[in-house]
């Protein structure tokens, strides 16, 4: 018997598959409510779980460990911009294999992996210049060092 596809399930799927920002359940809920104003957060959660179980959406845990939902179910990695929080999908070449041999040798059965890179996106790199390191203030040096420098400078006069 084929399971019935409800309006709510279709709306949740449409929102996640159209989103490129990897929304949280609450963000999916807010977007679904534009189409179905009376849908509850619980209904959205249940439908997200159902879609994830059917492998129609992916659940990803990124920087803040909150579950986010990804409509791209093909294997790919992510880049998270630390200043602005933007998440970018990165295509993964199947020819690039992670060194899983030590895990397999230790008895682990590896069937999937996820790689997340963290840094600064090109937009933030342009708008937020890299902070430069400050030199330690002279006042922070030990008094003995400052006294020796004064003595040395006085001897040269």
C-alpha positions in Angstrom: 0.0 0.0 0.0 1.5 3.3 -1.1 1.6 6.1 1.5 -0.5 9.1 0.8 1.4 12.4 0.2 -0.2 15.1 2.2 -0.3 18.9 1.4 1.9 19.4 4.5 4.5 16.9 3.4 4.6 18.3 -0.1 4.9 21.9 1.2 7.8 20.9 3.6 9.6 19.0 0.8 9.1 22.0 -1.6 10.5 24.4 1.0 13.6 22.3 1.8 14.4 21.4 -1.8 14.2 25.0 -2.9 16.3 26.4 0.0 20.0 26.8 -0.4 20.6 28.1 3.1 20.1 24.8 5.0 17.2 26.0 7.1 16.4 24.8 10.6 13.0 23.2 11.4 11.8 26.5 12.7 12.8 28.3 9.5 11.1 25.6 7.4 8.0 26.0 9.5 7.9 29.8 8.9 8.3 29.3 5.2 5.6 26.6 5.0 3.2 28.8 7.0 3.2 31.2 4.0 1.5 28.5 2.0 -0.3 26.7 4.8 -0.9 29.3 7.6 -2.4 26.7 10.1 0.4 24.1 9.9 2.0 23.4 13.3 5.7 23.1 14.1 5.1 19.5 15.2 3.7 18.7 11.8 6.7 20.2 10.1 9.0 18.2 12.4 7.2 14.9 11.7 7.3 15.6 8.0 11.0 16.5 8.1 11.7 13.2 9.9 9.7 11.3 7.3 11.5 13.0 4.4 14.9 12.3 6.0 13.9 8.6 6.6 12.9 8.3 2.9 16.3 10.0 2.0 14.5 12.8 0.2 16.2 15.4 2.4 19.4 15.3 4.4 19.8 16.3 8.1 23.1 18.1 8.7 24.6 19.4 11.9 26.9 22.3 11.3 28.5 24.9 13.5 25.9 25.4 16.2 24.9 21.7 16.3 21.2 22.5 15.5 19.7 20.2 12.9 19.5 21.8 9.5 17.8 20.4 6.5 19.4 20.0 3.0 17.5 19.4 -0.1 20.6 18.2 -2.0 20.7 14.5 -1.2 23.7 13.8 -3.5 27.1 13.4 -1.7 28.6 16.8 -1.1 30.5 18.7 1.6 29.8 22.1 3.2 31.7 25.4 3.9 30.4 27.4 6.9 31.4 31.1 7.0 32.1 31.9 10.6 31.4 35.7 10.5 28.0 35.6 8.6 26.9 31.9 9.1 26.3 31.3 5.3 26.5 27.6 4.3 27.8 26.7 0.9 27.4 23.3 -0.8 30.7 21.9 -2.1 30.6 19.2 -4.8 32.6 16.1 -3.9 34.6 14.2 -6.4 34.0 10.5 -5.8 37.6 9.9 -6.9 38.8 11.6 -3.7 38.6 9.0 -1.0 39.2 9.7 2.7 41.7 7.4 4.4 39.2 5.0 6.0 41.5 2.0 6.0 42.6 2.5 9.7 38.9 2.7 10.8 38.1 -0.4 8.8 41.1 -2.2 10.2 39.9 -1.3 13.7 36.5 -2.9 13.0 34.5 0.2 12.1 32.1 -0.2 9.2 32.3 3.2 7.4 29.4 3.7 5.0 29.3 7.5 4.7 31.2 10.6 5.8 30.6 14.4 6.0 33.2 17.1 5.7 32.6 20.6 6.9 35.1 23.4 6.3 34.9 26.6 8.5 36.4 29.9 7.6 35.5 33.2 5.8 33.4 33.4 2.6 34.6 35.7 -0.2 31.9 38.4 0.7 33.1 38.6 4.3 36.7 38.5 3.3 36.1 41.7 1.2 34.0 43.5 3.8 35.9 42.4 6.9 39.7 42.9 6.6 41.8 40.5 8.4 42.7 41.7 11.9 46.3 42.5 12.4 48.2 41.4 15.5 48.9 44.1 18.0 52.4 44.4 19.4 52.7 44.1 23.2 52.5 47.5 24.8 55.8 48.8 26.4 54.0 49.1 29.8 53.3 45.4 29.8 57.0 44.6 29.9 58.6 43.8 33.2 60.1 46.7 35.0 63.6 45.3 35.0 63.6 45.1 31.2 62.4 48.7 30.9 65.1 49.8 33.4 67.8 48.1 31.4 66.6 49.7 28.2 66.7 53.1 29.9 70.2 52.5 31.2 71.4 51.4 27.8 69.9 54.5 26.1 71.4 56.7 28.8 74.9 55.2 28.3 74.9 56.0 24.6 74.3 59.8 25.2 
